[in-house]
Amino acid sequence: MLLNEFLKEHRKVEELEATVAPVEGCRGAASKGFRCRLKEQDAKIQMVSDKLEMSKPVLEPIENR
């Protein structure tokens, strides 16, 4: 069970790192325009979506008795 939780968190970190990398590339002076802001907004939306996905309750099947 602990391993499963660790793997979920590790996967979450990898996804967040993947969304941060493109945003960091936008920090140059030449690309401060619309596309950069759009990428930043996409990254923020993805982070919120990931948080929502992680906060959903896990439903377990009920055994027939």
N, CA, C, O and CB atoms as a CASP TS submission, in Angstrom:
PFRMAT TS
TARGET T0000
AUTHOR 0000-0000-0000
METHOD Language model
MODEL 1
PARENT N/A
ATOM      1  N   MET     1       0.824  -1.185   0.000  1.00  0.00           N
ATOM      2  CA  MET     1       0.000   0.000   0.000  1.00  0.00           C
ATOM      3  C   MET     1       0.875   1.258   0.000  1.00  0.00           C
ATOM      4  O   MET     1       0.596   2.216  -0.721  1.00  0.00           O
ATOM      5  CB  MET     1      -0.942  -0.007   1.209  1.00  0.00           C
ATOM      6  N   LEU     2       1.917   1.247   0.801  1.00  0.00           N
ATOM      7  CA  LEU     2       2.826   2.385   0.859  1.00  0.00           C
ATOM      8  C   LEU     2       3.535   2.574  -0.479  1.00  0.00           C
ATOM      9  O   LEU     2       3.750   3.703  -0.921  1.00  0.00           O
ATOM     10  CB  LEU     2       3.852   2.197   1.984  1.00  0.00           C
ATOM     11  N   LEU     3       3.891   1.475  -1.113  1.00  0.00           N
ATOM     12  CA  LEU     3       4.532   1.555  -2.421  1.00  0.00           C
ATOM     13  C   LEU     3       3.591   2.182  -3.446  1.00  0.00           C
ATOM     14  O   LEU     3       4.027   2.995  -4.261  1.00  0.00           O
ATOM     15  CB  LEU     3       4.974   0.161  -2.888  1.00  0.00           C
ATOM     16  N   ASN     4       2.317   1.822  -3.419  1.00  0.00           N
ATOM     17  CA  ASN     4       1.344   2.403  -4.347  1.00  0.00           C
ATOM     18  C   ASN     4       1.230   3.903  -4.152  1.00  0.00           C
ATOM     19  O   ASN     4       1.174   4.654  -5.126  1.00  0.00           O
ATOM     20  CB  ASN     4      -0.025   1.749  -4.168  1.00  0.00           C
ATOM     21  N   GLU     5       1.195   4.348  -2.898  1.00  0.00           N
ATOM     22  CA  GLU     5       1.118   5.782  -2.622  1.00  0.00           C
ATOM     23  C   GLU     5       2.374   6.491  -3.114  1.00  0.00           C
ATOM     24  O   GLU     5       2.294   7.579  -3.684  1.00  0.00           O
ATOM     25  CB  GLU     5       0.921   6.033  -1.116  1.00  0.00           C
ATOM     26  N   PHE     6       3.519   5.884  -2.897  1.00  0.00           N
ATOM     27  CA  PHE     6       4.774   6.467  -3.375  1.00  0.00           C
ATOM     28  C   PHE     6       4.763   6.584  -4.897  1.00  0.00           C
ATOM     29  O   PHE     6       5.159   7.615  -5.441  1.00  0.00           O
ATOM     30  CB  PHE     6       5.977   5.618  -2.914  1.00  0.00           C
ATOM     31  N   LEU     7       4.315   5.544  -5.583  1.00  0.00           N
ATOM     32  CA  LEU     7       4.288   5.572  -7.044  1.00  0.00           C
ATOM     33  C   LEU     7       3.327   6.638  -7.558  1.00  0.00           C
ATOM     34  O   LEU     7       3.613   7.294  -8.560  1.00  0.00           O
ATOM     35  CB  LEU     7       3.894   4.201  -7.595  1.00  0.00           C
ATOM     36  N   LYS     8       2.188   6.820  -6.883  1.00  0.00           N
ATOM     37  CA  LYS     8       1.252   7.871  -7.289  1.00  0.00           C
ATOM     38  C   LYS     8       1.891   9.242  -7.147  1.00  0.00           C
ATOM     39  O   LYS     8       1.783  10.078  -8.045  1.00  0.00           O
ATOM     40  CB  LYS     8      -0.037   7.800  -6.457  1.00  0.00           C
ATOM     41  N   GLU     9       2.554   9.474  -6.028  1.00  0.00           N
ATOM     42  CA  GLU     9       3.201  10.771  -5.803  1.00  0.00           C
ATOM     43  C   GLU     9       4.347  10.988  -6.780  1.00  0.00           C
ATOM     44  O   GLU     9       4.542  12.098  -7.273  1.00  0.00           O
ATOM     45  CB  GLU     9       3.715  10.872  -4.364  1.00  0.00           C
ATOM     46  N   HIS    10       5.097   9.944  -7.057  1.00  0.00           N
ATOM     47  CA  HIS    10       6.208  10.047  -8.012  1.00  0.00           C
ATOM     48  C   HIS    10       5.686  10.397  -9.401  1.00  0.00           C
ATOM     49  O   HIS    10       6.264  11.238 -10.090  1.00  0.00           O
ATOM     50  CB  HIS    10       7.010   8.727  -8.061  1.00  0.00           C
ATOM     51  N   ARG    11       4.615   9.765  -9.808  1.00  0.00           N
ATOM     52  CA  ARG    11       3.993  10.043 -11.097  1.00  0.00           C
ATOM     53  C   ARG    11       3.504  11.499 -11.147  1.00  0.00           C
ATOM     54  O   ARG    11       3.642  12.178 -12.165  1.00  0.00           O
ATOM     55  CB  ARG    11       2.818   9.063 -11.354  1.00  0.00           C
ATOM     56  N   LYS    12       2.939  11.956 -10.042  1.00  0.00           N
ATOM     57  CA  LYS    12       2.453  13.331  -9.950  1.00  0.00           C
ATOM     58  C   LYS    12       3.613  14.322 -10.108  1.00  0.00           C
ATOM     59  O   LYS    12       3.484  15.322 -10.815  1.00  0.00           O
ATOM     60  CB  LYS    12       1.728  13.559  -8.602  1.00  0.00           C
ATOM     61  N   VAL    13       4.731  14.050  -9.458  1.00  0.00           N
ATOM     62  CA  VAL    13       5.908  14.921  -9.561  1.00  0.00           C
ATOM     63  C   VAL    13       6.426  14.951 -10.994  1.00  0.00           C
ATOM     64  O   VAL    13       6.769  16.016 -11.508  1.00  0.00           O
ATOM     65  CB  VAL    13       7.022  14.448  -8.602  1.00  0.00           C
ATOM     66  N   GLU    14       6.485  13.803 -11.633  1.00  0.00           N
ATOM     67  CA  GLU    14       6.952  13.762 -13.020  1.00  0.00           C
ATOM     68  C   GLU    14       6.046  14.574 -13.939  1.00  0.00           C
ATOM     69  O   GLU    14       6.531  15.280 -14.823  1.00  0.00           O
ATOM     70  CB  GLU    14       7.029  12.318 -13.510  1.00  0.00           C
ATOM     71  N   GLU    15       4.734  14.478 -13.734  1.00  0.00           N
ATOM     72  CA  GLU    15       3.801  15.245 -14.550  1.00  0.00           C
ATOM     73  C   GLU    15       3.956  16.747 -14.310  1.00  0.00           C
ATOM     74  O   GLU    15       3.909  17.539 -15.251  1.00  0.00           O
ATOM     75  CB  GLU    15       2.366  14.812 -14.258  1.00  0.00           C
ATOM     76  N   LEU    16       4.137  17.127 -13.067  1.00  0.00           N
ATOM     77  CA  LEU    16       4.313  18.551 -12.755  1.00  0.00           C
ATOM     78  C   LEU    16       5.618  19.078 -13.332  1.00  0.00           C
ATOM     79  O   LEU    16       5.665  20.204 -13.826  1.00  0.00           O
ATOM     80  CB  LEU    16       4.282  18.778 -11.237  1.00  0.00           C
ATOM     81  N   GLU    17       6.675  18.281 -13.276  1.00  0.00           N
ATOM     82  CA  GLU    17       7.946  18.699 -13.872  1.00  0.00           C
ATOM     83  C   GLU    17       7.800  18.864 -15.382  1.00  0.00           C
ATOM     84  O   GLU    17       8.402  19.762 -15.971  1.00  0.00           O
ATOM     85  CB  GLU    17       9.058  17.676 -13.552  1.00  0.00           C
ATOM     86  N   ALA    18       7.011  18.012 -16.002  1.00  0.00           N
ATOM     87  CA  ALA    18       6.799  18.117 -17.444  1.00  0.00           C
ATOM     88  C   ALA    18       6.031  19.387 -17.808  1.00  0.00           C
ATOM     89  O   ALA    18       6.254  19.962 -18.873  1.00  0.00           O
ATOM     90  CB  ALA    18       6.048  16.889 -17.956  1.00  0.00           C
ATOM     91  N   THR    19       5.133  19.825 -16.930  1.00  0.00           N
ATOM     92  CA  THR    19       4.381  21.045 -17.225  1.00  0.00           C
ATOM     93  C   THR    19       5.189  22.292 -16.903  1.00  0.00           C
ATOM     94  O   THR    19       4.954  23.342 -17.500  1.00  0.00           O
ATOM     95  CB  THR    19       3.075  21.062 -16.446  1.00  0.00           C
ATOM     96  N   VAL    20       6.132  22.204 -15.981  1.00  0.00           N
ATOM     97  CA  VAL    20       6.951  23.364 -15.613  1.00  0.00           C
ATOM     98  C   VAL    20       8.040  23.619 -16.649  1.00  0.00           C
ATOM     99  O   VAL    20       8.372  24.775 -16.909  1.00  0.00           O
ATOM    100  CB  VAL    20       7.582  23.157 -14.230  1.00  0.00           C
ATOM    101  N   ALA    21       8.596  22.585 -17.238  1.00  0.00           N
ATOM    102  CA  ALA    21       9.697  22.746 -18.192  1.00  0.00           C
ATOM    103  C   ALA    21       9.349  23.681 -19.354  1.00  0.00           C
ATOM    104  O   ALA    21      10.154  24.562 -19.655  1.00  0.00           O
ATOM    105  CB  ALA    21      10.099  21.392 -18.738  1.00  0.00           C
ATOM    106  N   PRO    22       8.195  23.543 -20.028  1.00  0.00           N
ATOM    107  CA  PRO    22       7.884  24.467 -21.120  1.00  0.00           C
ATOM    108  C   PRO    22       7.707  25.906 -20.639  1.00  0.00           C
ATOM    109  O   PRO    22       8.046  26.843 -21.361  1.00  0.00           O
ATOM    110  CB  PRO    22       6.629  24.015 -21.834  1.00  0.00           C
ATOM    111  N   VAL    23       7.186  26.086 -19.445  1.00  0.00           N
ATOM    112  CA  VAL    23       6.977  27.439 -18.914  1.00  0.00           C
ATOM    113  C   VAL    23       8.318  28.105 -18.647  1.00  0.00           C
ATOM    114  O   VAL    23       8.483  29.293 -18.922  1.00  0.00           O
ATOM    115  CB  VAL    23       6.129  27.401 -17.618  1.00  0.00           C
ATOM    116  N   GLU    24       9.263  27.365 -18.122  1.00  0.00           N
ATOM    117  CA  GLU    24      10.581  27.937 -17.846  1.00  0.00           C
ATOM    118  C   GLU    24      11.265  28.382 -19.133  1.00  0.00           C
ATOM    119  O   GLU    24      12.039  29.339 -19.116  1.00  0.00           O
ATOM    120  CB  GLU    24      11.461  26.923 -17.108  1.00  0.00           C
ATOM    121  N   GLY    25      10.999  27.715 -20.237  1.00  0.00           N
ATOM    122  CA  GLY    25      11.569  28.097 -21.521  1.00  0.00           C
ATOM    123  C   GLY    25      11.004  29.408 -22.041  1.00  0.00           C
ATOM    124  O   GLY    25      11.591  30.016 -22.936  1.00  0.00           O
ATOM    125  N   CYS    26       9.896  29.847 -21.509  1.00  0.00           N
ATOM    126  CA  CYS    26       9.250  31.085 -21.943  1.00  0.00           C
ATOM    127  C   CYS    26       9.851  32.317 -21.288  1.00  0.00           C
ATOM    128  O   CYS    26       9.444  33.430 -21.622  1.00  0.00           O
ATOM    129  CB  CYS    26       7.775  31.027 -21.646  1.00  0.00           C
ATOM    130  N   ARG    27      10.761  32.177 -20.408  1.00  0.00           N
ATOM    131  CA  ARG    27      11.258  33.294 -19.618  1.00  0.00           C
ATOM    132  C   ARG    27      12.207  34.212 -20.396  1.00  0.00           C
ATOM    133  O   ARG    27      12.546  35.285 -19.897  1.00  0.00           O
ATOM    134  CB  ARG    27      11.956  32.771 -18.396  1.00  0.00           C
ATOM    135  N   GLY    28      12.640  33.835 -21.580  1.00  0.00           N
ATOM    136  CA  GLY    28      13.538  34.668 -22.376  1.00  0.00           C
ATOM    137  C   GLY    28      12.868  35.962 -22.811  1.00  0.00           C
ATOM    138  O   GLY    28      11.643  36.030 -22.915  1.00  0.00           O
ATOM    139  N   ALA    29      13.673  36.986 -23.064  1.00  0.00           N
ATOM    140  CA  ALA    29      13.141  38.311 -23.407  1.00  0.00           C
ATOM    141  C   ALA    29      12.414  38.307 -24.752  1.00  0.00           C
ATOM    142  O   ALA    29      11.484  39.090 -24.946  1.00  0.00           O
ATOM    143  CB  ALA    29      14.272  39.337 -23.436  1.00  0.00           C
ATOM    144  N   ALA    30      12.820  37.443 -25.684  1.00  0.00           N
ATOM    145  CA  ALA    30      12.245  37.443 -27.034  1.00  0.00           C
ATOM    146  C   ALA    30      10.840  36.824 -27.076  1.00  0.00           C
ATOM    147  O   ALA    30      10.069  37.111 -27.991  1.00  0.00           O
ATOM    148  CB  ALA    30      13.166  36.686 -27.986  1.00  0.00           C
ATOM    149  N   SER    31      10.509  35.993 -26.112  1.00  0.00           N
ATOM    150  CA  SER    31       9.234  35.269 -26.211  1.00  0.00           C
ATOM    151  C   SER    31       8.279  35.599 -25.074  1.00  0.00           C
ATOM    152  O   SER    31       7.639  34.700 -24.527  1.00  0.00           O
ATOM    153  CB  SER    31       9.487  33.779 -26.235  1.00  0.00           C
ATOM    154  N   LYS    32       8.174  36.851 -24.714  1.00  0.00           N
ATOM    155  CA  LYS    32       7.287  37.259 -23.629  1.00  0.00           C
ATOM    156  C   LYS    32       5.877  37.569 -24.101  1.00  0.00           C
ATOM    157  O   LYS    32       5.126  38.220 -23.374  1.00  0.00           O
ATOM    158  CB  LYS    32       7.854  38.458 -22.934  1.00  0.00           C
ATOM    159  N   GLY    33       5.499  37.138 -25.264  1.00  0.00           N
ATOM    160  CA  GLY    33       4.207  37.487 -25.850  1.00  0.00           C
ATOM    161  C   GLY    33       3.079  36.557 -25.486  1.00  0.00           C
ATOM    162  O   GLY    33       3.083  35.888 -24.453  1.00  0.00           O
ATOM    163  N   PHE    34       2.132  36.545 -26.365  1.00  0.00           N
ATOM    164  CA  PHE    34       0.898  35.795 -26.183  1.00  0.00           C
ATOM    165  C   PHE    34       1.140  34.304 -26.001  1.00  0.00           C
ATOM    166  O   PHE    34       0.530  33.685 -25.130  1.00  0.00           O
ATOM    167  CB  PHE    34      -0.013  36.018 -27.354  1.00  0.00           C
ATOM    168  N   ARG    35       2.013  33.720 -26.804  1.00  0.00           N
ATOM    169  CA  ARG    35       2.241  32.269 -26.721  1.00  0.00           C
ATOM    170  C   ARG    35       2.798  31.865 -25.365  1.00  0.00           C
ATOM    171  O   ARG    35       2.431  30.822 -24.823  1.00  0.00           O
ATOM    172  CB  ARG    35       3.197  31.816 -27.824  1.00  0.00           C
ATOM    173  N   CYS    36       3.666  32.675 -24.827  1.00  0.00           N
ATOM    174  CA  CYS    36       4.243  32.374 -23.520  1.00  0.00           C
ATOM    175  C   CYS    36       3.159  32.401 -22.445  1.00  0.00           C
ATOM    176  O   CYS    36       3.089  31.501 -21.607  1.00  0.00           O
ATOM    177  CB  CYS    36       5.366  33.376 -23.178  1.00  0.00           C
ATOM    178  N   ARG    37       2.325  33.419 -22.468  1.00  0.00           N
ATOM    179  CA  ARG    37       1.249  33.506 -21.488  1.00  0.00           C
ATOM    180  C   ARG    37       0.275  32.355 -21.648  1.00  0.00           C
ATOM    181  O   ARG    37      -0.248  31.838 -20.661  1.00  0.00           O
ATOM    182  CB  ARG    37       0.516  34.833 -21.616  1.00  0.00           C
ATOM    183  N   LEU    38       0.027  31.953 -22.886  1.00  0.00           N
ATOM    184  CA  LEU    38      -0.864  30.825 -23.130  1.00  0.00           C
ATOM    185  C   LEU    38      -0.271  29.539 -22.547  1.00  0.00           C
ATOM    186  O   LEU    38      -0.996  28.750 -21.941  1.00  0.00           O
ATOM    187  CB  LEU    38      -1.124  30.661 -24.642  1.00  0.00           C
ATOM    188  N   LYS    39       1.020  29.320 -22.719  1.00  0.00           N
ATOM    189  CA  LYS    39       1.667  28.134 -22.147  1.00  0.00           C
ATOM    190  C   LYS    39       1.611  28.161 -20.624  1.00  0.00           C
ATOM    191  O   LYS    39       1.395  27.130 -19.988  1.00  0.00           O
ATOM    192  CB  LYS    39       3.124  28.038 -22.617  1.00  0.00           C
ATOM    193  N   GLU    40       1.806  29.333 -20.047  1.00  0.00           N
ATOM    194  CA  GLU    40       1.731  29.439 -18.596  1.00  0.00           C
ATOM    195  C   GLU    40       0.325  29.110 -18.101  1.00  0.00           C
ATOM    196  O   GLU    40       0.166  28.418 -17.096  1.00  0.00           O
ATOM    197  CB  GLU    40       2.140  30.844 -18.140  1.00  0.00           C
ATOM    198  N   GLN    41      -0.686  29.602 -18.800  1.00  0.00           N
ATOM    199  CA  GLN    41      -2.065  29.309 -18.416  1.00  0.00           C
ATOM    200  C   GLN    41      -2.375  27.822 -18.579  1.00  0.00           C
ATOM    201  O   GLN    41      -3.052  27.230 -17.739  1.00  0.00           O
ATOM    202  CB  GLN    41      -3.042  30.147 -19.252  1.00  0.00           C
ATOM    203  N   ASP    42      -1.876  27.219 -19.665  1.00  0.00           N
ATOM    204  CA  ASP    42      -2.075  25.782 -19.862  1.00  0.00           C
ATOM    205  C   ASP    42      -1.453  24.989 -18.714  1.00  0.00           C
ATOM    206  O   ASP    42      -2.046  24.028 -18.226  1.00  0.00           O
ATOM    207  CB  ASP    42      -1.474  25.333 -21.207  1.00  0.00           C
ATOM    208  N   ALA    43      -0.263  25.391 -18.289  1.00  0.00           N
ATOM    209  CA  ALA    43       0.412  24.702 -17.192  1.00  0.00           C
ATOM    210  C   ALA    43      -0.382  24.838 -15.900  1.00  0.00           C
ATOM    211  O   ALA    43      -0.508  23.872 -15.147  1.00  0.00           O
ATOM    212  CB  ALA    43       1.831  25.253 -17.002  1.00  0.00           C
ATOM    213  N   LYS    44      -0.918  26.026 -15.638  1.00  0.00           N
ATOM    214  CA  LYS    44      -1.715  26.226 -14.432  1.00  0.00           C
ATOM    215  C   LYS    44      -2.990  25.392 -14.470  1.00  0.00           C
ATOM    216  O   LYS    44      -3.374  24.793 -13.466  1.00  0.00           O
ATOM    217  CB  LYS    44      -2.060  27.704 -14.262  1.00  0.00           C
ATOM    218  N   ILE    45      -3.640  25.352 -15.617  1.00  0.00           N
ATOM    219  CA  ILE    45      -4.863  24.558 -15.771  1.00  0.00           C
ATOM    220  C   ILE    45      -4.549  23.079 -15.554  1.00  0.00           C
ATOM    221  O   ILE    45      -5.321  22.367 -14.911  1.00  0.00           O
ATOM    222  CB  ILE    45      -5.495  24.780 -17.176  1.00  0.00           C
ATOM    223  N   GLN    46      -3.423  22.618 -16.086  1.00  0.00           N
ATOM    224  CA  GLN    46      -3.033  21.220 -15.924  1.00  0.00           C
ATOM    225  C   GLN    46      -2.767  20.903 -14.454  1.00  0.00           C
ATOM    226  O   GLN    46      -3.144  19.835 -13.971  1.00  0.00           O
ATOM    227  CB  GLN    46      -1.789  20.906 -16.771  1.00  0.00           C
ATOM    228  N   MET    47      -2.123  21.822 -13.745  1.00  0.00           N
ATOM    229  CA  MET    47      -1.845  21.599 -12.334  1.00  0.00           C
ATOM    230  C   MET    47      -3.143  21.496 -11.534  1.00  0.00           C
ATOM    231  O   MET    47      -3.262  20.639 -10.658  1.00  0.00           O
ATOM    232  CB  MET    47      -0.965  22.725 -11.780  1.00  0.00           C
ATOM    233  N   VAL    48      -4.110  22.359 -11.825  1.00  0.00           N
ATOM    234  CA  VAL    48      -5.401  22.310 -11.130  1.00  0.00           C
ATOM    235  C   VAL    48      -6.125  21.007 -11.471  1.00  0.00           C
ATOM    236  O   VAL    48      -6.717  20.373 -10.598  1.00  0.00           O
ATOM    237  CB  VAL    48      -6.279  23.537 -11.510  1.00  0.00           C
ATOM    238  N   SER    49      -6.076  20.618 -12.728  1.00  0.00           N
ATOM    239  CA  SER    49      -6.714  19.357 -13.133  1.00  0.00           C
ATOM    240  C   SER    49      -6.091  18.167 -12.413  1.00  0.00           C
ATOM    241  O   SER    49      -6.796  17.256 -11.977  1.00  0.00           O
ATOM    242  CB  SER    49      -6.602  19.164 -14.652  1.00  0.00           C
ATOM    243  N   ASP    50      -4.759  18.182 -12.291  1.00  0.00           N
ATOM    244  CA  ASP    50      -4.070  17.100 -11.584  1.00  0.00           C
ATOM    245  C   ASP    50      -4.471  17.059 -10.112  1.00  0.00           C
ATOM    246  O   ASP    50      -4.680  15.986  -9.545  1.00  0.00           O
ATOM    247  CB  ASP    50      -2.551  17.264 -11.708  1.00  0.00           C
ATOM    248  N   LYS    51      -4.576  18.237  -9.501  1.00  0.00           N
ATOM    249  CA  LYS    51      -4.978  18.283  -8.094  1.00  0.00           C
ATOM    250  C   LYS    51      -6.400  17.749  -7.923  1.00  0.00           C
ATOM    251  O   LYS    51      -6.679  17.014  -6.976  1.00  0.00           O
ATOM    252  CB  LYS    51      -4.880  19.724  -7.550  1.00  0.00           C
ATOM    253  N   LEU    52      -7.298  18.119  -8.838  1.00  0.00           N
ATOM    254  CA  LEU    52      -8.667  17.623  -8.765  1.00  0.00           C
ATOM    255  C   LEU    52      -8.716  16.115  -8.927  1.00  0.00           C
ATOM    256  O   LEU    52      -9.461  15.430  -8.226  1.00  0.00           O
ATOM    257  CB  LEU    52      -9.529  18.289  -9.825  1.00  0.00           C
ATOM    258  N   GLU    53      -7.930  15.608  -9.841  1.00  0.00           N
ATOM    259  CA  GLU    53      -7.903  14.166 -10.091  1.00  0.00           C
ATOM    260  C   GLU    53      -7.410  13.419  -8.850  1.00  0.00           C
ATOM    261  O   GLU    53      -7.933  12.358  -8.510  1.00  0.00           O
ATOM    262  CB  GLU    53      -7.001  13.842 -11.307  1.00  0.00           C
ATOM    263  N   MET    54      -6.400  13.978  -8.174  1.00  0.00           N
ATOM    264  CA  MET    54      -5.854  13.331  -6.989  1.00  0.00           C
ATOM    265  C   MET    54      -6.815  13.422  -5.800  1.00  0.00           C
ATOM    266  O   MET    54      -6.746  12.595  -4.891  1.00  0.00           O
ATOM    267  CB  MET    54      -4.511  13.955  -6.626  1.00  0.00           C
ATOM    268  N   SER    55      -7.703  14.411  -5.794  1.00  0.00           N
ATOM    269  CA  SER    55      -8.600  14.579  -4.656  1.00  0.00           C
ATOM    270  C   SER    55      -9.903  13.791  -4.800  1.00  0.00           C
ATOM    271  O   SER    55     -10.711  13.764  -3.871  1.00  0.00           O
ATOM    272  CB  SER    55      -8.914  16.041  -4.472  1.00  0.00           C
ATOM    273  N   LYS    56     -10.116  13.153  -5.944  1.00  0.00           N
ATOM    274  CA  LYS    56     -11.328  12.350  -6.122  1.00  0.00           C
ATOM    275  C   LYS    56     -11.276  11.142  -5.187  1.00  0.00           C
ATOM    276  O   LYS    56     -10.229  10.512  -5.037  1.00  0.00           O
ATOM    277  CB  LYS    56     -11.480  11.892  -7.606  1.00  0.00           C
ATOM    278  N   PRO    57     -12.396  10.827  -4.566  1.00  0.00           N
ATOM    279  CA  PRO    57     -12.397   9.663  -3.672  1.00  0.00           C
ATOM    280  C   PRO    57     -12.280   8.368  -4.471  1.00  0.00           C
ATOM    281  O   PRO    57     -12.784   8.245  -5.587  1.00  0.00           O
ATOM    282  CB  PRO    57     -13.678   9.641  -2.814  1.00  0.00           C
ATOM    283  N   VAL    58     -11.606   7.426  -3.864  1.00  0.00           N
ATOM    284  CA  VAL    58     -11.451   6.114  -4.491  1.00  0.00           C
ATOM    285  C   VAL    58     -12.646   5.269  -4.076  1.00  0.00           C
ATOM    286  O   VAL    58     -12.868   5.034  -2.888  1.00  0.00           O
ATOM    287  CB  VAL    58     -10.092   5.426  -4.083  1.00  0.00           C
ATOM    288  N   LEU    59     -13.402   4.823  -5.047  1.00  0.00           N
ATOM    289  CA  LEU    59     -14.585   3.997  -4.762  1.00  0.00           C
ATOM    290  C   LEU    59     -14.208   2.532  -4.816  1.00  0.00           C
ATOM    291  O   LEU    59     -13.588   2.067  -5.773  1.00  0.00           O
ATOM    292  CB  LEU    59     -15.730   4.295  -5.762  1.00  0.00           C
ATOM    293  N   GLU    60     -14.586   1.825  -3.793  1.00  0.00           N
ATOM    294  CA  GLU    60     -14.305   0.404  -3.749  1.00  0.00           C
ATOM    295  C   GLU    60     -15.623  -0.350  -3.901  1.00  0.00           C
ATOM    296  O   GLU    60     -16.648   0.074  -3.368  1.00  0.00           O
ATOM    297  CB  GLU    60     -13.578   0.014  -2.428  1.00  0.00           C
ATOM    298  N   PRO    61     -15.598  -1.456  -4.621  1.00  0.00           N
ATOM    299  CA  PRO    61     -16.844  -2.217  -4.821  1.00  0.00           C
ATOM    300  C   PRO    61     -17.353  -2.797  -3.504  1.00  0.00           C
ATOM    301  O   PRO    61     -16.569  -3.179  -2.635  1.00  0.00           O
ATOM    302  CB  PRO    61     -16.626  -3.351  -5.844  1.00  0.00           C
ATOM    303  N   ILE    62     -18.660  -2.855  -3.372  1.00  0.00           N
ATOM    304  CA  ILE    62     -19.289  -3.443  -2.193  1.00  0.00           C
ATOM    305  C   ILE    62     -19.572  -4.910  -2.481  1.00  0.00           C
ATOM    306  O   ILE    62     -20.154  -5.261  -3.508  1.00  0.00           O
ATOM    307  CB  ILE    62     -20.600  -2.683  -1.808  1.00  0.00           C
ATOM    308  N   GLU    63     -19.159  -5.733  -1.577  1.00  0.00           N
ATOM    309  CA  GLU    63     -19.369  -7.167  -1.762  1.00  0.00           C
ATOM    310  C   GLU    63     -20.829  -7.511  -1.521  1.00  0.00           C
ATOM    311  O   GLU    63     -21.467  -6.952  -0.629  1.00  0.00           O
ATOM    312  CB  GLU    63     -18.460  -7.983  -0.820  1.00  0.00           C
ATOM    313  N   ASN    64     -21.355  -8.435  -2.318  1.00  0.00           N
ATOM    314  CA  ASN    64     -22.724  -8.926  -2.113  1.00  0.00           C
ATOM    315  C   ASN    64     -22.748  -9.860  -0.920  1.00  0.00           C
ATOM    316  O   ASN    64     -21.956 -10.798  -0.829  1.00  0.00           O
ATOM    317  CB  ASN    64     -23.260  -9.647  -3.379  1.00  0.00           C
ATOM    318  N   ARG    65     -23.656  -9.595  -0.021  1.00  0.00           N
ATOM    319  CA  ARG    65     -23.753 -10.436   1.184  1.00  0.00           C
ATOM    320  C   ARG    65     -25.086 -11.085   1.287  1.00  0.00           C
ATOM    321  O   ARG    65     -25.340 -11.826   2.237  1.00  0.00           O
ATOM    322  CB  ARG    65     -23.493  -9.633   2.430  1.00  0.00           C
TER
END
